[in-house]
């Protein structure tokens, strides 16, 4: 016989729902309590280092579209449903990777191997599979409102679209030179530094520590008053 609630975990779920509602007040007005999966955003690393400001702003943005331009919202969600699903699936996969809490080696060769085998491929997936698709609804809407075409609407163009809106801060984690260098340019490892050079010869130099900070900030953007660290 299936039980609606398990007596052994009922108190635990009550506690978690209470904590979730404190962090997400909007849920207090809901007529259902099936939101326990949000617990990971309070307790798990790296999920709990999400951007609260982005969460609030995007939620408000989607609500406004639903209330005032529902046809536009339906079109965007319908056209990009596959990409949005990919974004959440990829984010779940990235969040479950074991290296988020690992201590980095002090050996430069081991660090280079770690960047080459793990950090760089994951950064590319995070940029193209998650970030580019999660900003897509906002970027696409603003482009449509300008009667601009959506052909070749890659991550660079989506970020550029954001920069002239009130959501410009969402473009901060993206670095086009680094993305292009990893994807189809070249990455040069030096002692304590990494050089990222795209196909056009544009380059940027980051210290080993800054590369980690870049990745961490893409996963969990730093902001005043947030959990991000």
QUIJOMO-V601294 format. One record per helix or strand of 3 or more residues. SS is the DSSP state (2 for helix, 1 for strand). FROM is the first residue (numbers start at 1). LEN is the number of residues. Records with the same first field share a line. If there is no record, write none. Layout:
SS = FROM-LEN ; FROM-LEN
//
This chain:
2 = 10-14 ; 25-5 ; 36-8 ; 47-3 ; 52-17 ; 70-10 ; 81-15 ; 98-4 ; 108-27 ; 136-10 ; 155-8 ; 168-4 ; 176-9 ; 208-12
1 = 186-5 ; 193-5 ; 203-5
//
